[in-house]
Amino acid sequence: MKGIAILGSTGSIGQSALAVADAHPQDLRVVGLAAGSNAARLAAQVAKYQPSRWALAADAGPECLIEIATHPDADVVLFASSGTAALDAVLAAIEAGKTIALANKEILVMAGSVVMAAAARRGVAVLPVDSEHNAIHQCLHGRQASEIKRLVLTASGGPFRGMPACDLAGVSAADALHHPTWRMGPKITIDSATLMNKGLEVIEARWLFDVPADRIDVLVHPQSIVHSMVELVDGSVIAQLGVTDMRLPIQYAFSYPERWGAFLPPLDLARAGRLDFEHADTDRFPCLALAFRALRGSEGLSIVLNAANEVAVSAFLEARLGFMGIPEIIRLAMDAFERNGAAPVSGLDDVRVIDRWAREFASRASAGVQSVP
């Protein structure tokens, strides 16, 4: 039986992870839970699962995340919260020899080289929970690096996939929070609407699979049935298909290297019908192009992109910034960082310095960019 600790247990990913634990009581035991601020939901989870350690970060502070992540009875630690607060906890869990199940994109976007180097040094597996990276992990299983030509991440296209460019500036946070396929938290849902979610995944894929930017592509696939693909050097394409339910990639991460029986209805391809694919429109959705720019630039540029995006998304959700102001804030921050000499990243201290600078810059810049129309 594996002991699991979940950071972000009250969010959508955390709740799905607990549903997986419910479906496999003979295989999984919940030993630690941490949440951000939803005290009522966390209390209900603690009453049901009786973990030996639990914490509410809003009350206990970020140190509690490290305590949960390094729980001696935890074999697998799921990082299900969004944002960058869990970075120290990830590194602590790696040093403690825990298997990392990662649903937090920002951690690798901010500190991919630091995290993956630590994992390699300790011999710790970092297993992706995002459906796209989880799909690629499955497609790559047992293959040599020399066989891989490129990785293809699929994207739903978000709620504004077919919207004319002239209308995007006027969309509201309420509009952007209605995702056509997935049910997620506010920040990641806005990232999906701007395609920054896919941009962050491109950067994450570079670190997870050690593949450069010019060998990573994105295709819009509205049905969200093909979760991602790998093209091999002989032209063959290996794809992972499945129902749109996060419980499946979570179960894969919890069970790896084994594969457990499904507790969900199987994918019905005949009922699904057609599968469509198209290239992403980076003119209408410049956040994706900014992510590729960051990946091709200095490592610090990805930190700037991530931090500025978090600030801009918060401003948009609070109706202080228009939808197209999000990529504008990010671009301004990236331009300023490069003009200032693009400080190098040699360790976690550098990550924090650049992150703090980018947040301060983005906060100032958001006051000067056009607000909600």
N, C-alpha and C positions, 0 to 999 in steps of 0.2 A: 504494500500500500504506500502511495506517495503522499507526503504532506505538502499542501499547497498554501502559500500566502498570497493574498491579493491586495495590491495597492490601488485604490480606486474602486472599492467593492460596491459602492452605491450607484455608480454610473452604469451606462448600458452594457459596456464590456464586462464590468465586474458582475453584474447581475446574470449575464449570459454564462460567465464562468461558474457561478454558483449553480446554475441549472445543469451544467455538465457534471459538477460534483454530485448533484442529486441523482443524475442518471447512472452514475458509476460509484455507488457507495462502497463497493467492495474494493475499489481501486484508488479512491481519492479521499483524503481527510483534510478538512479545512483547519489549519493551525494558526493562521494569522489573518486579520482583516484591518485595513486602514481606509478611511474615507476623508474627504475634504471638509465638508460642512454639514452634510445631511445627517444630523444626529438621530432623527427618528428612524430612518431606514437602517442606519448602522445598528441601532439598538435592537431592531427586529432581527437582523442577521446574526448578531451576537447571541441572542436568545435561541435561535434555531440551531446554529452550528457549534456553539460553545467553543470558540477558539481559545487557546491559552493566552494569546496576546491580541489586543485590538486597540485602535487609537483613532481619534478624530483630530486631524492635523490642524484644523482651525483653532482648537483649544490647546493641543499639546505641542504644536510647532513642528517644523520639518524633521527634527531629530527623531521623532517617533517613527517616521518612515524607515529610517535606518534600522531601528530596533525590530520592526516587523520583517524587514527584508532579510535580516540576518538571523531570524528565528532558528534555533538549533534543530527544530523538528521539521523545518521546511526543506523539501527537496527541490521544489519548483517555485519560483516567485514570479507572479504575473504583474507586470507594470501596466495598469489599465487606465491610469489618469493621464490627462493631456497636460501640456505645458512642460516646463523645465525643472520644476521643483523636485522631481524624483531622481535627478542626475546623481547626486551623492549616494542615494540609496541603491541605485543600480551598481555603482562601483563598489559599494560596501558588500552587496550581495555576491558580486563576482569574486571579491577577495575571500569571502566566506565559502566559496566553492559551490554556490547554488546554480542550478540551471535557470536561465533567464528566459521567460516567455514575454516578448516585448510587443505591446500594442501602442506604445508611446513613440510617435515619430520624432518628436522634437529632440529626444535624447541622442539619437545617432546623427541628426542634422547638426546639432550643436557640437557634439564631441565624438564623432564617429571614430576617429583615429585613436583617441584615448580609450574609449570603451572597448573597441575590438582588440586593441593591443593588450589590454588588461585581461580580456577573455582568453586570448591566445596564450598568454603567459601562465594563466591558472588552469588552462585546459577546460574551460567552461563553455558549454553550448549556449549560444544566443539564438533562440527559436522565434521567428516572426509570427505574430498573431494577426496582423493585417491580412485580409483575405488575399490581396495581390502578392505580397511577399511570401505568404504561406503557400500559395499556389506555385510560385517559382521554386521554393524550397522543395516541394514535392516533385516538380518536373526535373530538378537537378539531382535528385537523390540517386547516388550510385554512379554519377557521370564524372568524367575527368574534365578539368578546366579546358583542355585542348579541344574538346568536342563542342564548346559553346561559341556560337557566333554573336548572338545578341539576346537580350532580355526584352520582352514586350509586356509592359504594364497596361492593363485595361482600366478605363475610367467610364463611369456612368454618364459623364457629361454634366451632371448636376441639374438643378431646376431651370436653368436659363440656357440650355444647350441650343435651342432653336431661336432664341430671342435676338432681334436685330441689335447691332452695336449701339445704335442711337437711343435705345430704350434702357440699356443697362445702367446708365447713370442714375436713373430714377427709381430703381428697385429698393424696397425697404428690407429691414432685417426680418420682418415677418414673412415677406416673400421668399427670402433666401433660406429660411429655416424649414421650408417645405421640400425636403429631399424626395425625389421620385422613387427611390429604391430602398435606401437604408434608413434606420432610425438611430440617430447618434446624438451626442451632446452638441450644444450650440457652437462651440469653437470649431470643431471638426466639420460640422454641417456648413458653416460659412466658408471654410477652406475648400470644401467640395464645390460650392457654388462659384468660387473664384478660380477653381482648378489648382489652387495652391496645395491642396491636399495631395494631388498627384505630383506636384513639384517636389514636395517634401518626401514623397515615396521614391522619386527618382534618386534623390540624394541618399536616402536610407538604403536603397538597393545597391548603390555604389559601395557602401561600407559592409553591408551584410554579405554580399556575394563577390566582392573584390573585382568589380567590373567597371571600366571607365565610362564617362558620359557618352562617348560616341558609340557605345555598344548597348545603350539603353534607349528604348523607344516607348512612346505612349500612343495607344489607339483608344478612341472613344467607342464604347460598346454599351449602348443604352440598356440592354436586357440584363446585364450584370450576371450572366451565366458562365461565360468564360472568364475566370478570375485573373488569369495572366498566362503568358506563353513563353517558351524558350525556343529560339531558332538554333538548330545545330549547324555545324559547318558544312554538312552535305545538303542543306536546304530543308531538311525535315523540321517540322514544327510540332513540339510537344506542348499540349495545353492541359490545364486542369479546369474541369467544369464541376459545378455543384449548385445546390440551391443557395439562395441569398440569405444565409443565416450564419451569424458569427459564431454560433455554438460549434460549428464544424471545424473551423481553423483553431479554435480554442482547444477542442478535444484533441486535435492532432498534436498540438504543442504539449498538452498534458500527457499524452500517451507515448510520444516519440521516445525511442525508435520503434515501439510497437504500434499497431493500428487496431483500435477497438471497434466493435460493432456500432452501427449508427442507431440513434434513438429518434431520428427525424425521418419524415417521408423522403424517399429517394427522388432524384432529379428525373422528371418525365420530359424527355427531349421532344417527343411527338407533340405533347401539349404545349411545350414552350414555343414551338414553331420556328420562325426565322431568327437568325442571329445576324445583327448588323454591326459593321465596323466602319469607322471613318477617322481621318486624321484630326487631331485636336487643333482648334483655331486659336493660335497664340496671339493673333491681332486683337480678337475680342476678349481673350482671357490672357493678358500679359503675365500673370503670376507664374504660369508654367514656363514661359521663356525666361523669366527672371531666375527661376530655380536652376535651369540648365546653365545660365550665365554664372550663377554662384558656384556650381559644381565644376565648371571649367576654369574658374579663377582660383585665387588663394583660398586656403581652408577657412580663414576667418570670414570670408564673404558669406558662407552658408550660415554662420552664427548671426551675422548682421541680418540676413534675409529672415531667419526664423524669429529673431527678437522684434524686428520692425513689424513683421506680420502679426505677431501677438498683440502688439500695441495698437496697430491699425484695426484689427478685427474687434478688439474691445471698444474702440471709438465708434466703429460702425454699429455694433450691438447697442451702444448707448445713444445712438442717433446723433453723434457729434461729427460724423464723417460719412460722406456718400460712398456708395458701393465701389465706384471706380477710383475713389481716393485711396483704397487699400493698396493696389499696385503702385500708385504714385508715391505714397509714403515709403514703400519698400525700395523703389528705384532711387529716390532721393537719398536714402540712408546708404545704399550700396555705392552710389556715386561719391558721396562724401567720404566713405571709408577708403575707397581707392585713391581719391585725391590726397588723403592724409597719409598714404604710404602703405595701406593694407598690412597692419601689424601681423607678425607671424604667430602661429599657434604651436607651442612646444609642450604644453601641459594644461592642466585644469585651471590654473591661475590665469593663464592667457585667455581661456574660454570665458571665464567670468568677467574679466576686464572688458573684452570686446562686447559681450552680451550687455553689460551695464551701459557702455557707451552708446550702443545701438538703441537701447530702450530710451535713454535720455534724449538722443537725437530725434527719434521717431515721435516722442511725446511733444517735443517742441515743434516739429514739422507739421504734426497733425492740426495744430492750432492755425497754421497758415494755409492749409489746403482747403479747398471748397468743401463746406459742410453739406448736410443733407439738403437737396434741392427744395 
